Amino acid sequence: GIRDLGASMLFQKGAMLVLILMCGQAHADSPSPLQPLYPLLGEWRGVGEGKWGRSSAEAAYSVVLGGHFIEGRLRSVYPSQSANPNGETHRARDVFSYDQARQRLVLRQFDNEGFVTTYYQNVSAGNATRLVFEAEHLENIPTGWGARMTFEFMENRERTVSFDLDTGSGRGFERYLVNQLVRIDKAAGES
């Protein structure tokens, strides 16, 4: 009677717990959808060249919030020069995630000028060493503009990041900035 009902409930709860743990372990063993971004992880330094002149550039990327996101902190310093007489320091925060419904990587970028851009991965434009993100939503930017970010990973701990803008002039995307960066720390798994 009651003893059998209690044992049956205990068995059901135990079986449910085992099932939950097994599903959790299977999920933990599957590769992260953020894995294509892992080459970004670490600290980077280099130079930039673009519409505002030459800059020093640095970036740091890390996995955050239980492995669901990759956060980047970026800084470029433009000294006084002909293309930018007053000079400036540009800062940005990148947050990468994975949109399961669209099966695409997403980049949300926030910068100190008040621009916020949501980019979706353009899978057909990339490959194993090149990730391309095209803007789907731009905040505080004129209507009709577009933006594209391209990350290219080379051997020898190097990468480039290209930023292209389409100002709606009919000329399409034009190169606005290229940062050439070198990893200054060891990536996970390096010796």
N, C-alpha and C positions, 0 to 999 in steps of 0.2 A: 503494500500500500504506500504509505507516506515515505517510508524508507526507500522504496524502489523509485518513487517520483523524485526524491532528493538526489539519489545517485544518478538518475537519468539527466536531471538538470545540471548537475556537476559535470557529467560527461559532455553534455552539449556545450557548456561554457568552456571547458578545456579544449574541446575540438575547435571551437570558434577561435580561441586564443592561438592555438597552433596554426590555424589557417591564416590569421592576421599576421602572425610572425613570419610565416612562409612567404606571404605576398609582399611583406615589407622587405624581406631579404632578397626576393627576386627583383624587386624594384631597385634596391640598393646595388645589386650586381649589374643591372643594365647600364649601358653608357649614358652619361648625361647628354641631353640635347645641346648643352652649351659647349660640348667638347671641341667643336671647330674653333672656338674662341680661346681655348687654352694657350695657344701660342702667344696671346696678348699678355698673359699673366706675368707679373714682375715689374721691375723698374726700368725705365727707358730714358735715354738722353740723346739729343741730336740737334739738328738745325732745321729751320723751315725757310721756305722761299715762296713768295706769292705776291699778291696785289699790294700788300702793305709793306713789302720789303723782306729783308732777312730777319730771322729771329732765332733765339735759342729756344729749344723745346724740351720739355720733360713730361713724362707720363708714368703713372703707376696703376696697375690693374690688379684686382683681387676678387676672389670668390666671396660672396657675402650672403647673409640671411639663409643659412642652412643649405647653401649650394644652389639656390634657385636663381641667383642673379650674379652678374659680374659687374663690379663698379670700377670705373676709371676716373682718375683725377689728373687733369691735364693743365699745363701752364706753358705759355709762350711769351717771351719777353722781346719786344721790338725796341731796339735803341733808336734814338733820333737819327733819321736818315732821309734822303730825298723823297722816298716813297711814303714816308711817315715822319714828318718833321718833329712832331711832339713826342714820338715814341709811345709805347703803351704796353701794358701787361694784360694778356688775355687768359682767362681761366674758364674751364668747362668741367662739367661732371657728366660722365657717360654711365648709363645703366642699361646693361644688356639683359634680355630675358628671352624666353621661348614661348611663342604663341602656339599652344597645342592644336587649336582649332584650324589654324592656317598652316601648321607645320613649318614655321619660319622663325628665324631669329629676329629679334626686335631690338633696336637701339633707340633709347630716348636720351637726347642730349640737352643739357641746360647750360647756358653760358652767362658770363657776367654782364653781357649787354642786354639781357632779358629775353633772348631768343630761346624758344623751346621747340625742338624738332623731334618728330617720331619717324624713324626710318624702319622699313621692312627689308629683309634680306631678298635680293634678287638672285635666286639660286642659279638661273640660267646664265647669268653674266659672270659667275664666279667659278672657282675650282678648288682643289685641295690647298692651294697656297694663296688664294685670292678670294676675299669676301667683299661683296658689293652690297651696299645698303642704299635704297632710294627713299627719299622723303615721301611720306604719305600725309603728314599733317605738320604744318608750320605755324607757330604762334609768334605774333609780333613781327611778322615779315610781310612785305607787300603781297597782295593777292596776285596769283598767277606765277609766282616764283617757284622754283624747284631746287632741290639739293640732292647731292649724291656723295657718299663717303665710300672710299675703297681702301681696304687694308690688304697689303701684299707682304707676305712673309718670305724672306730669303734665307739662305744658309748663313752661317757665321753670326747668328744672333742679331740679324738686321731685319728691319721692316720699313715700309713706307706707308704713309697715310695721305691719301689725296682727297681734297675737298673741292667739289665742282658745284657751280651755281648756274641755274637757268633763270635769268632775270625777266623772262617773258618778252625779250626783245626780238624773238624769232631766230636767234642764232643758236639756240639749244644750249647744252651744257658747256661751260667754259671753265678751265682750271683756275681756281681761286688761290689754292694753297697746296703745297706738298711738304710734309715733314718726313725727314729721313732720320730714323732712330736706331740706336744700338742698345741691346739689353745690357744693363750695368750690374745686374745681380744674376744669380743662378736660378734657372727655372726649376720647378719641381721635377725630380728625377735626374737632373744633371749632376755630374760629379766634378 
